Amino acid sequence: MSWFLIAAATLAAVVSYKLIQRLRFKFPPGPRPKPIVGNLNDIKPVRFRCYYEWAQTYGPIISVWIGSILN
């Protein structure tokens, strides 16, 4: 019984990861988000400079994750 639960949980985790990766490619480019916090740690105190640098790197339209919310 416990082996079945471990296998089911592992399979669910792998399928979820693959689905998230596939959906992520449909969004505009942007800095890679971290689990749970998204890009909160990447945003600098002077936000407009941070967004300007990202626009230079990724283009005029970017995806930024604030926690689990896409902005």
Biopython code that builds the backbone (N, CA, C, O; Angstrom):
import numpy as np
from Bio.PDB.StructureBuilder import StructureBuilder

atoms = [
    (1, "MET", "N", (0.817, -1.189, 0.000)),
    (1, "MET", "CA", (0.000, 0.000, 0.000)),
    (1, "MET", "C", (0.866, 1.260, 0.000)),
    (1, "MET", "O", (0.587, 2.189, -0.758)),
    (2, "SER", "N", (1.912, 1.314, 0.833)),
    (2, "SER", "CA", (2.740, 2.512, 0.891)),
    (2, "SER", "C", (3.535, 2.698, -0.403)),
    (2, "SER", "O", (3.772, 3.831, -0.822)),
    (3, "TRP", "N", (3.949, 1.597, -1.040)),
    (3, "TRP", "CA", (4.661, 1.712, -2.317)),
    (3, "TRP", "C", (3.754, 2.311, -3.384)),
    (3, "TRP", "O", (4.195, 3.100, -4.220)),
    (4, "PHE", "N", (2.496, 1.930, -3.342)),
    (4, "PHE", "CA", (1.539, 2.482, -4.298)),
    (4, "PHE", "C", (1.380, 3.988, -4.097)),
    (4, "PHE", "O", (1.340, 4.737, -5.073)),
    (5, "LEU", "N", (1.290, 4.436, -2.857)),
    (5, "LEU", "CA", (1.151, 5.865, -2.574)),
    (5, "LEU", "C", (2.391, 6.649, -2.998)),
    (5, "LEU", "O", (2.286, 7.747, -3.544)),
    (6, "ILE", "N", (3.557, 6.078, -2.745)),
    (6, "ILE", "CA", (4.805, 6.734, -3.153)),
    (6, "ILE", "C", (4.871, 6.836, -4.667)),
    (6, "ILE", "O", (5.232, 7.883, -5.204)),
    (7, "ALA", "N", (4.527, 5.758, -5.358)),
    (7, "ALA", "CA", (4.548, 5.768, -6.824)),
    (7, "ALA", "C", (3.528, 6.757, -7.378)),
    (7, "ALA", "O", (3.822, 7.479, -8.330)),
    (8, "ALA", "N", (2.332, 6.796, -6.794)),
    (8, "ALA", "CA", (1.294, 7.717, -7.261)),
    (8, "ALA", "C", (1.701, 9.170, -7.018)),
    (8, "ALA", "O", (1.479, 10.026, -7.875)),
    (9, "ALA", "N", (2.290, 9.452, -5.869)),
    (9, "ALA", "CA", (2.730, 10.813, -5.562)),
    (9, "ALA", "C", (3.863, 11.245, -6.490)),
    (9, "ALA", "O", (3.890, 12.386, -6.953)),
    (10, "THR", "N", (4.792, 10.340, -6.759)),
    (10, "THR", "CA", (5.891, 10.644, -7.669)),
    (10, "THR", "C", (5.370, 10.908, -9.075)),
    (10, "THR", "O", (5.787, 11.865, -9.727)),
    (11, "LEU", "N", (4.464, 10.067, -9.538)),
    (11, "LEU", "CA", (3.882, 10.247, -10.861)),
    (11, "LEU", "C", (3.124, 11.574, -10.945)),
    (11, "LEU", "O", (3.235, 12.286, -11.943)),
    (12, "ALA", "N", (2.366, 11.904, -9.920)),
    (12, "ALA", "CA", (1.624, 13.169, -9.905)),
    (12, "ALA", "C", (2.577, 14.363, -9.931)),
    (12, "ALA", "O", (2.305, 15.354, -10.609)),
    (13, "ALA", "N", (3.681, 14.279, -9.207)),
    (13, "ALA", "CA", (4.656, 15.365, -9.189)),
    (13, "ALA", "C", (5.306, 15.544, -10.555)),
    (13, "ALA", "O", (5.479, 16.673, -11.015)),
    (14, "VAL", "N", (5.666, 14.448, -11.202)),
    (14, "VAL", "CA", (6.303, 14.524, -12.521)),
    (14, "VAL", "C", (5.331, 15.089, -13.555)),
    (14, "VAL", "O", (5.703, 15.949, -14.353)),
    (15, "VAL", "N", (4.103, 14.614, -13.541)),
    (15, "VAL", "CA", (3.103, 15.104, -14.495)),
    (15, "VAL", "C", (2.827, 16.588, -14.265)),
    (15, "VAL", "O", (2.708, 17.345, -15.228)),
    (16, "SER", "N", (2.723, 17.011, -13.019)),
    (16, "SER", "CA", (2.493, 18.426, -12.708)),
    (16, "SER", "C", (3.653, 19.285, -13.192)),
    (16, "SER", "O", (3.441, 20.351, -13.770)),
    (17, "TYR", "N", (4.869, 18.828, -12.958)),
    (17, "TYR", "CA", (6.052, 19.570, -13.388)),
    (17, "TYR", "C", (6.078, 19.720, -14.902)),
    (17, "TYR", "O", (6.335, 20.810, -15.414)),
    (18, "LYS", "N", (5.814, 18.639, -15.617)),
    (18, "LYS", "CA", (5.818, 18.683, -17.083)),
    (18, "LYS", "C", (4.725, 19.610, -17.607)),
    (18, "LYS", "O", (4.950, 20.347, -18.566)),
    (19, "LEU", "N", (3.555, 19.582, -16.994)),
    (19, "LEU", "CA", (2.458, 20.444, -17.415)),
    (19, "LEU", "C", (2.804, 21.912, -17.197)),
    (19, "LEU", "O", (2.541, 22.747, -18.062)),
    (20, "ILE", "N", (3.386, 22.227, -16.060)),
    (20, "ILE", "CA", (3.779, 23.608, -15.775)),
    (20, "ILE", "C", (4.838, 24.071, -16.761)),
    (20, "ILE", "O", (4.778, 25.202, -17.245)),
    (21, "GLN", "N", (5.809, 23.211, -17.067)),
    (21, "GLN", "CA", (6.846, 23.577, -18.021)),
    (21, "GLN", "C", (6.252, 23.831, -19.406)),
    (21, "GLN", "O", (6.665, 24.767, -20.090)),
    (22, "ARG", "N", (5.301, 23.021, -19.819)),
    (22, "ARG", "CA", (4.685, 23.184, -21.134)),
    (22, "ARG", "C", (3.867, 24.474, -21.182)),
    (22, "ARG", "O", (3.912, 25.190, -22.182)),
    (23, "LEU", "N", (3.126, 24.778, -20.124)),
    (23, "LEU", "CA", (2.330, 25.999, -20.092)),
    (23, "LEU", "C", (3.205, 27.246, -20.037)),
    (23, "LEU", "O", (2.824, 28.293, -20.560)),
    (24, "ARG", "N", (4.356, 27.144, -19.417)),
    (24, "ARG", "CA", (5.251, 28.289, -19.278)),
    (24, "ARG", "C", (5.748, 28.773, -20.630)),
    (24, "ARG", "O", (6.001, 29.967, -20.790)),
    (25, "PHE", "N", (5.897, 27.886, -21.608)),
    (25, "PHE", "CA", (6.393, 28.282, -22.917)),
    (25, "PHE", "C", (5.357, 29.080, -23.701)),
    (25, "PHE", "O", (5.708, 29.679, -24.718)),
    (26, "LYS", "N", (4.108, 29.114, -23.276)),
    (26, "LYS", "CA", (3.082, 29.893, -23.957)),
    (26, "LYS", "C", (3.086, 31.354, -23.519)),
    (26, "LYS", "O", (2.428, 32.181, -24.151)),
    (27, "PHE", "N", (3.804, 31.688, -22.464)),
    (27, "PHE", "CA", (3.862, 33.050, -21.959)),
    (27, "PHE", "C", (5.027, 33.796, -22.597)),
    (27, "PHE", "O", (5.960, 33.169, -23.098)),
    (28, "PRO", "N", (4.985, 35.133, -22.585)),
    (28, "PRO", "CA", (6.131, 35.905, -23.068)),
    (28, "PRO", "C", (7.374, 35.587, -22.228)),
    (28, "PRO", "O", (7.248, 35.132, -21.091)),
    (29, "PRO", "N", (8.563, 35.820, -22.773)),
    (29, "PRO", "CA", (9.785, 35.514, -22.015)),
    (29, "PRO", "C", (9.924, 36.420, -20.796)),
    (29, "PRO", "O", (9.321, 37.490, -20.720)),
    (30, "GLY", "N", (10.721, 35.969, -19.863)),
    (30, "GLY", "CA", (10.971, 36.749, -18.657)),
    (30, "GLY", "C", (11.934, 36.001, -17.762)),
    (30, "GLY", "O", (12.345, 34.887, -18.086)),
    (31, "PRO", "N", (12.301, 36.598, -16.638)),
    (31, "PRO", "CA", (13.209, 35.911, -15.721)),
    (31, "PRO", "C", (12.566, 34.642, -15.172)),
    (31, "PRO", "O", (11.356, 34.589, -14.950)),
    (32, "ARG", "N", (13.382, 33.635, -14.960)),
    (32, "ARG", "CA", (12.874, 32.347, -14.490)),
    (32, "ARG", "C", (12.379, 32.470, -13.048)),
    (32, "ARG", "O", (13.142, 32.865, -12.166)),
    (33, "PRO", "N", (11.106, 32.136, -12.800)),
    (33, "PRO", "CA", (10.575, 32.250, -11.439)),
    (33, "PRO", "C", (11.033, 31.108, -10.540)),
    (33, "PRO", "O", (11.330, 30.008, -11.006)),
    (34, "LYS", "N", (11.081, 31.389, -9.267)),
    (34, "LYS", "CA", (11.404, 30.367, -8.274)),
    (34, "LYS", "C", (10.101, 29.844, -7.671)),
    (34, "LYS", "O", (9.099, 30.558, -7.656)),
    (35, "PRO", "N", (10.105, 28.613, -7.176)),
    (35, "PRO", "CA", (8.874, 28.081, -6.588)),
    (35, "PRO", "C", (8.385, 28.951, -5.424)),
    (35, "PRO", "O", (9.189, 29.456, -4.640)),
    (36, "ILE", "N", (7.124, 29.113, -5.324)),
    (36, "ILE", "CA", (6.387, 29.829, -4.277)),
    (36, "ILE", "C", (6.565, 31.352, -4.364)),
    (36, "ILE", "O", (5.559, 32.061, -4.356)),
    (37, "VAL", "N", (7.780, 31.888, -4.446)),
    (37, "VAL", "CA", (7.989, 33.336, -4.420)),
    (37, "VAL", "C", (8.014, 33.970, -5.800)),
    (37, "VAL", "O", (7.922, 35.193, -5.909)),
    (38, "GLY", "N", (8.133, 33.186, -6.842)),
    (38, "GLY", "CA", (8.173, 33.741, -8.194)),
    (38, "GLY", "C", (9.428, 34.568, -8.409)),
    (38, "GLY", "O", (10.536, 34.090, -8.167)),
    (39, "ASN", "N", (9.264, 35.810, -8.865)),
    (39, "ASN", "CA", (10.393, 36.701, -9.125)),
    (39, "ASN", "C", (10.568, 37.764, -8.044)),
    (39, "ASN", "O", (11.259, 38.757, -8.271)),
    (40, "LEU", "N", (9.960, 37.579, -6.881)),
    (40, "LEU", "CA", (10.060, 38.590, -5.823)),
    (40, "LEU", "C", (11.505, 38.880, -5.435)),
    (40, "LEU", "O", (11.848, 40.032, -5.172)),
    (41, "ASN", "N", (12.351, 37.866, -5.393)),
    (41, "ASN", "CA", (13.745, 38.079, -5.010)),
    (41, "ASN", "C", (14.550, 38.744, -6.117)),
    (41, "ASN", "O", (15.624, 39.286, -5.856)),
    (42, "ASP", "N", (14.049, 38.713, -7.355)),
    (42, "ASP", "CA", (14.767, 39.306, -8.482)),
    (42, "ASP", "C", (14.463, 40.788, -8.661)),
    (42, "ASP", "O", (15.224, 41.495, -9.321)),
    (43, "ILE", "N", (13.366, 41.267, -8.085)),
    (43, "ILE", "CA", (12.973, 42.665, -8.251)),
    (43, "ILE", "C", (13.833, 43.526, -7.332)),
    (43, "ILE", "O", (13.879, 43.317, -6.119)),
    (44, "LYS", "N", (14.514, 44.500, -7.938)),
    (44, "LYS", "CA", (15.416, 45.374, -7.197)),
    (44, "LYS", "C", (14.631, 46.522, -6.564)),
    (44, "LYS", "O", (13.490, 46.774, -6.951)),
    (45, "PRO", "N", (15.234, 47.227, -5.586)),
    (45, "PRO", "CA", (14.527, 48.333, -4.926)),
    (45, "PRO", "C", (14.067, 49.431, -5.897)),
    (45, "PRO", "O", (12.990, 50.000, -5.717)),
    (46, "VAL", "N", (14.868, 49.730, -6.916)),
    (46, "VAL", "CA", (14.466, 50.718, -7.924)),
    (46, "VAL", "C", (13.812, 49.933, -9.057)),
    (46, "VAL", "O", (14.487, 49.452, -9.967)),
    (47, "ARG", "N", (12.498, 49.812, -8.986)),
    (47, "ARG", "CA", (11.771, 48.899, -9.869)),
    (47, "ARG", "C", (11.857, 49.277, -11.339)),
    (47, "ARG", "O", (11.995, 48.395, -12.187)),
    (48, "PHE", "N", (11.780, 50.558, -11.663)),
    (48, "PHE", "CA", (11.773, 50.912, -13.078)),
    (48, "PHE", "C", (13.091, 50.542, -13.752)),
    (48, "PHE", "O", (13.102, 50.200, -14.934)),
    (49, "ARG", "N", (14.201, 50.605, -13.017)),
    (49, "ARG", "CA", (15.479, 50.174, -13.591)),
    (49, "ARG", "C", (15.502, 48.661, -13.787)),
    (49, "ARG", "O", (16.036, 48.154, -14.774)),
    (50, "CYS", "N", (14.920, 47.961, -12.837)),
    (50, "CYS", "CA", (14.847, 46.504, -12.935)),
    (50, "CYS", "C", (14.035, 46.103, -14.164)),
    (50, "CYS", "O", (14.461, 45.246, -14.939)),
    (51, "TYR", "N", (12.866, 46.722, -14.342)),
    (51, "TYR", "CA", (12.031, 46.414, -15.504)),
    (51, "TYR", "C", (12.711, 46.841, -16.803)),
    (51, "TYR", "O", (12.566, 46.171, -17.825)),
    (52, "TYR", "N", (13.452, 47.950, -16.772)),
    (52, "TYR", "CA", (14.184, 48.393, -17.953)),
    (52, "TYR", "C", (15.249, 47.361, -18.344)),
    (52, "TYR", "O", (15.393, 47.032, -19.521)),
    (53, "GLU", "N", (15.989, 46.856, -17.360)),
    (53, "GLU", "CA", (17.005, 45.832, -17.641)),
    (53, "GLU", "C", (16.367, 44.567, -18.198)),
    (53, "GLU", "O", (16.898, 43.957, -19.126)),
    (54, "TRP", "N", (15.229, 44.170, -17.633)),
    (54, "TRP", "CA", (14.535, 42.987, -18.143)),
    (54, "TRP", "C", (14.048, 43.223, -19.567)),
    (54, "TRP", "O", (14.107, 42.315, -20.396)),
    (55, "ALA", "N", (13.566, 44.437, -19.865)),
    (55, "ALA", "CA", (13.107, 44.749, -21.218)),
    (55, "ALA", "C", (14.266, 44.692, -22.204)),
    (55, "ALA", "O", (14.083, 44.271, -23.346)),
    (56, "GLN", "N", (15.451, 45.107, -21.781)),
    (56, "GLN", "CA", (16.619, 45.013, -22.652)),
    (56, "GLN", "C", (17.006, 43.559, -22.903)),
    (56, "GLN", "O", (17.484, 43.218, -23.985)),
    (57, "THR", "N", (16.802, 42.707, -21.910)),
    (57, "THR", "CA", (17.175, 41.297, -22.025)),
    (57, "THR", "C", (16.117, 40.472, -22.740)),
    (57, "THR", "O", (16.445, 39.676, -23.619)),
    (58, "TYR", "N", (14.838, 40.653, -22.372)),
    (58, "TYR", "CA", (13.771, 39.763, -22.843)),
    (58, "TYR", "C", (12.861, 40.378, -23.895)),
    (58, "TYR", "O", (12.085, 39.656, -24.520)),
    (59, "GLY", "N", (12.929, 41.682, -24.110)),
    (59, "GLY", "CA", (12.061, 42.338, -25.076)),
    (59, "GLY", "C", (11.034, 43.224, -24.388)),
    (59, "GLY", "O", (10.998, 43.297, -23.160)),
    (60, "PRO", "N", (10.188, 43.904, -25.182)),
    (60, "PRO", "CA", (9.259, 44.875, -24.599)),
    (60, "PRO", "C", (8.114, 44.261, -23.792)),
    (60, "PRO", "O", (7.534, 44.932, -22.939)),
    (61, "ILE", "N", (7.787, 43.010, -24.047)),
    (61, "ILE", "CA", (6.722, 42.339, -23.299)),
    (61, "ILE", "C", (7.362, 41.209, -22.506)),
    (61, "ILE", "O", (8.003, 40.333, -23.086)),
    (62, "ILE", "N", (7.195, 41.220, -21.176)),
    (62, "ILE", "CA", (7.833, 40.213, -20.328)),
    (62, "ILE", "C", (6.820, 39.597, -19.372)),
    (62, "ILE", "O", (5.781, 40.189, -19.078)),
    (63, "SER", "N", (7.138, 38.405, -18.896)),
    (63, "SER", "CA", (6.343, 37.727, -17.867)),
    (63, "SER", "C", (7.074, 37.852, -16.542)),
    (63, "SER", "O", (8.249, 37.500, -16.436)),
    (64, "VAL", "N", (6.377, 38.352, -15.536)),
    (64, "VAL", "CA", (6.937, 38.476, -14.193)),
    (64, "VAL", "C", (5.972, 37.799, -13.234)),
    (64, "VAL", "O", (4.776, 38.090, -13.240)),
    (65, "TRP", "N", (6.488, 36.900, -12.414)),
    (65, "TRP", "CA", (5.672, 36.170, -11.445)),
    (65, "TRP", "C", (5.859, 36.792, -10.072)),
    (65, "TRP", "O", (6.978, 36.863, -9.563)),
    (66, "ILE", "N", (4.762, 37.244, -9.474)),
    (66, "ILE", "CA", (4.763, 37.731, -8.094)),
    (66, "ILE", "C", (4.077, 36.639, -7.283)),
    (66, "ILE", "O", (2.852, 36.527, -7.279)),
    (67, "GLY", "N", (4.880, 35.843, -6.603)),
    (67, "GLY", "CA", (4.343, 34.649, -5.952)),
    (67, "GLY", "C", (3.899, 33.679, -7.032)),
    (67, "GLY", "O", (4.673, 33.370, -7.937)),
    (68, "SER", "N", (2.689, 33.203, -6.955)),
    (68, "SER", "CA", (2.186, 32.280, -7.974)),
    (68, "SER", "C", (1.299, 32.988, -8.994)),
    (68, "SER", "O", (0.620, 32.333, -9.785)),
    (69, "ILE", "N", (1.299, 34.327, -8.984)),
    (69, "ILE", "CA", (0.469, 35.124, -9.884)),
    (69, "ILE", "C", (1.330, 35.682, -11.014)),
    (69, "ILE", "O", (2.368, 36.296, -10.768)),
    (70, "LEU", "N", (0.893, 35.465, -12.247)),
    (70, "LEU", "CA", (1.591, 36.016, -13.405)),
    (70, "LEU", "C", (1.149, 37.453, -13.617)),
    (70, "LEU", "O", (-0.048, 37.736, -13.683)),
    (71, "ASN", "N", (2.112, 38.363, -13.725)),
    (71, "ASN", "CA", (1.810, 39.785, -13.975)),
    (71, "ASN", "C", (2.412, 40.205, -15.286)),
    (71, "ASN", "O", (2.276, 41.361, -15.686)),
]
sb = StructureBuilder()
sb.init_structure("model")
sb.init_model(0)
sb.init_chain("A")
sb.init_seg("    ")
for serial, (resi, resn, name, xyz) in enumerate(atoms, 1):
    if name == "N":
        sb.init_residue(resn, " ", resi, " ")
    sb.init_atom(name, np.array(xyz, "f"), 0.0, 1.0, " ", f" {name:<3s}", serial, name[0])
structure = sb.get_structure()
